[in-house]
Amino acid sequence: MVNTQPGAGLSIADLAPLQRLLLAYAPGSMRAWQALCWLLDQRLAAVAQRGGEPTIAAIRLAWWDAVLVEDDRTKGGGEPLVERWRALAPAGADAAAERLIDGWRMLLSPEPLSEADLRAYGVARGGGLFGLLAEDDTADGALSGPGAVWALWDLAAHVQDEALARQALETAQDLAAAGDDVPSGRALKPLRLAYAVALPDVRAGAVPTAGFSLRHYGRLLRASLRG
């Protein structure tokens, strides 16, 4: 039997509904790794979006940089996510993790985010995350565009600032206009589905304020039938 859990002390039950559903479409051999990547993104989101002193959040993100990117073995011992990362991470994962962390770091700026800032955030977080999920360490590969669109859609769903949410979707619209799509392949099916769930909202400029709804579930099912 394939172990679909990310590791001891970690559980896919901690993931958001969409991410849990996407794991069902991952190849069995990649499911534990993809669960770990989604959990990492969720953990970094909690650091960046917690509010409070940006300096404290920056220190926490620097800690994740040290353990995942620099492989500082003096840190992270006993942290389930780090221990599992060290057991599962493929070659090149550090580069994608660095982009992912850098993306979340961009939200810590005390200044209002510009369109360029949001675009950079989307490419860094989304490209890094999709690269990790696909075990692809190519910084400017085919996953950066779709990953950026998904990341900006997800950001719009979680920020309380309505103007920022709409700005994020407008930036995602510009990126989606390039027509990039997630390449074929069974390993990338969860990414194609994530993109398919987000894209109609992006094109319509509709902020997903209700979270993952029945409408999104329907999109996921229809896209899964198309492959």
C-alpha positions in Angstrom: 0.0 0.0 0.0 1.3 3.5 -0.9 1.7 5.8 2.1 -0.2 8.9 1.2 0.4 10.8 4.4 3.2 13.4 4.4 4.9 12.0 7.5 4.8 11.6 11.2 3.3 14.6 13.0 1.8 15.8 9.7 -1.6 15.1 8.3 -3.5 15.9 5.0 -6.5 16.7 7.2 -4.7 19.9 8.1 -4.9 21.0 4.4 -7.5 23.3 2.9 -10.4 21.5 1.1 -9.1 22.2 -2.5 -5.6 21.0 -1.7 -6.9 17.8 -0.1 -9.0 17.0 -3.2 -6.1 17.7 -5.5 -4.0 15.1 -3.8 -6.4 12.4 -4.9 -5.3 13.0 -8.5 -1.6 12.8 -7.8 0.3 9.7 -8.7 0.6 7.4 -5.6 4.4 7.7 -5.6 4.2 11.5 -5.4 1.3 12.0 -3.1 3.3 12.2 0.2 5.6 14.7 -1.4 2.9 16.8 -2.9 1.0 16.8 0.5 4.2 18.1 2.1 4.6 20.9 -0.4 1.0 22.0 0.1 1.5 21.9 3.9 4.7 24.0 3.5 2.9 26.7 1.5 0.2 26.7 4.1 2.7 27.1 6.9 4.5 30.0 5.1 1.1 31.6 4.5 0.4 31.5 8.2 3.7 33.3 8.9 3.2 36.0 6.3 -0.5 36.6 6.9 -0.6 36.4 10.7 -0.3 40.2 11.0 1.7 41.9 13.8 5.3 43.0 13.5 6.8 42.4 10.0 10.2 42.0 11.5 9.1 38.9 13.4 7.6 37.4 10.3 10.8 38.1 8.4 12.8 36.3 11.0 10.5 33.3 10.8 10.8 33.2 7.0 14.6 33.5 7.3 14.5 30.4 9.6 12.7 28.5 6.8 15.3 29.7 4.4 18.0 28.4 6.6 16.5 24.9 7.0 15.1 24.3 3.5 17.4 26.3 1.2 20.7 26.4 3.1 20.2 23.0 4.7 21.4 24.2 8.1 21.3 21.0 10.1 21.7 22.9 13.4 18.1 24.0 12.9 14.8 22.2 12.4 15.5 19.0 14.3 12.3 17.7 15.7 10.1 19.9 13.5 8.0 17.3 11.6 7.8 19.2 8.4 11.5 19.8 8.2 12.3 16.2 9.1 10.1 15.0 6.3 11.5 17.5 3.9 15.0 16.2 4.5 13.8 12.7 3.9 11.8 13.3 0.7 13.1 16.5 -1.1 14.4 15.7 -4.6 17.5 17.4 -6.0 16.9 21.0 -6.9 14.0 21.4 -4.4 16.0 24.0 -2.5 15.8 26.4 -5.5 12.1 26.1 -5.8 11.7 26.4 -2.0 13.7 29.6 -2.1 11.3 31.1 -4.7 8.3 30.1 -2.7 9.7 31.7 0.5 10.7 34.8 -1.4 7.2 35.1 -2.7 5.7 35.1 0.8 8.4 37.5 1.9 7.1 40.1 -0.6 3.8 40.4 1.4 5.7 41.7 4.4 6.4 45.1 2.9 4.9 48.0 4.9 4.2 49.8 1.6 1.1 49.2 -0.6 1.8 46.5 -3.1 2.1 47.6 -6.7 1.1 45.7 -9.8 4.7 44.8 -10.3 5.0 43.6 -6.7 1.9 41.4 -7.1 3.3 40.0 -10.3 6.6 39.2 -8.7 4.8 37.6 -5.7 2.7 35.4 -8.0 5.7 34.2 -10.1 7.8 33.6 -7.0 5.2 31.9 -4.8 3.2 30.2 -7.6 6.2 29.2 -9.7 8.1 28.0 -6.7 5.1 26.0 -5.4 4.2 24.5 -8.7 7.8 23.7 -9.3 8.1 21.9 -6.0 4.9 19.9 -6.6 6.1 18.8 -10.0 9.7 18.1 -8.8 10.8 20.6 -11.4 13.7 23.0 -10.5 13.5 25.1 -13.6 13.0 28.7 -12.4 11.5 30.0 -15.6 9.7 26.9 -16.8 6.3 26.3 -18.2 4.8 26.2 -14.7 5.6 29.8 -13.6 2.7 31.5 -15.5 -0.1 29.1 -14.4 1.4 29.0 -10.9 1.4 32.7 -10.7 -2.2 32.9 -11.8 -3.2 30.4 -9.2 -1.2 32.1 -6.4 -2.8 35.5 -7.1 -6.3 33.9 -7.2 -5.6 32.2 -3.8 -4.3 35.4 -2.4 -7.4 37.2 -3.4 -9.5 34.6 -1.6 -7.6 35.1 1.7 -6.9 38.8 2.1 -9.3 41.0 4.0 -8.5 44.1 1.9 -11.0 44.1 -0.9 -9.0 46.5 -3.1 -5.9 44.3 -2.8 -8.0 41.2 -3.7 -9.3 42.9 -6.8 -5.8 44.2 -7.7 -4.5 40.6 -7.3 -7.1 39.3 -9.7 -6.4 42.0 -12.3 -2.7 41.1 -12.2 -3.7 37.4 -12.6 -5.9 38.4 -15.6 -2.8 40.0 -17.3 -0.8 36.8 -16.7 -3.5 34.5 -17.8 -3.8 36.4 -21.1 -0.5 35.0 -22.1 -2.3 31.7 -22.7 0.2 29.5 -20.8 -1.2 26.2 -19.5 0.1 23.4 -17.3 1.8 20.8 -19.5 0.3 17.4 -19.9 1.4 14.4 -17.8 -0.1 12.5 -15.0 2.3 13.9 -12.4 1.0 17.4 -13.3 -2.7 16.7 -13.2 -3.2 18.2 -9.7 -1.6 21.4 -11.0 -3.8 21.5 -14.2 -6.9 21.0 -11.9 -5.8 23.8 -9.6 -5.4 26.1 -12.5 -8.7 25.1 -14.0 -10.5 25.9 -10.7 -9.0 29.3 -10.5 -9.1 30.5 -14.1 -12.8 31.3 -14.5 -12.8 33.5 -11.4 -9.7 35.2 -12.7 -11.2 35.9 -16.2 -14.4 37.1 -14.6 -12.7 39.2 -12.0 -14.7 37.4 -9.3 -13.1 37.4 -5.9 -13.7 33.9 -4.3 -14.9 35.4 -1.0 -16.8 32.2 -0.1 -13.7 30.0 -0.3 -13.9 26.6 -2.0 -17.5 26.4 -3.0 -19.7 23.9 -4.8 -19.1 25.9 -8.0 -15.4 25.3 -7.6 -16.0 21.6 -6.9 -18.0 21.4 -10.1 -15.1 22.9 -12.0 -12.7 20.5 -10.5 -14.8 17.5 -11.5 -15.3 18.7 -15.0 -11.6 19.4 -15.5 -10.7 16.0 -14.0 -12.8 14.3 -16.7 -10.9 16.2 -19.4 -7.6 15.1 -17.9 
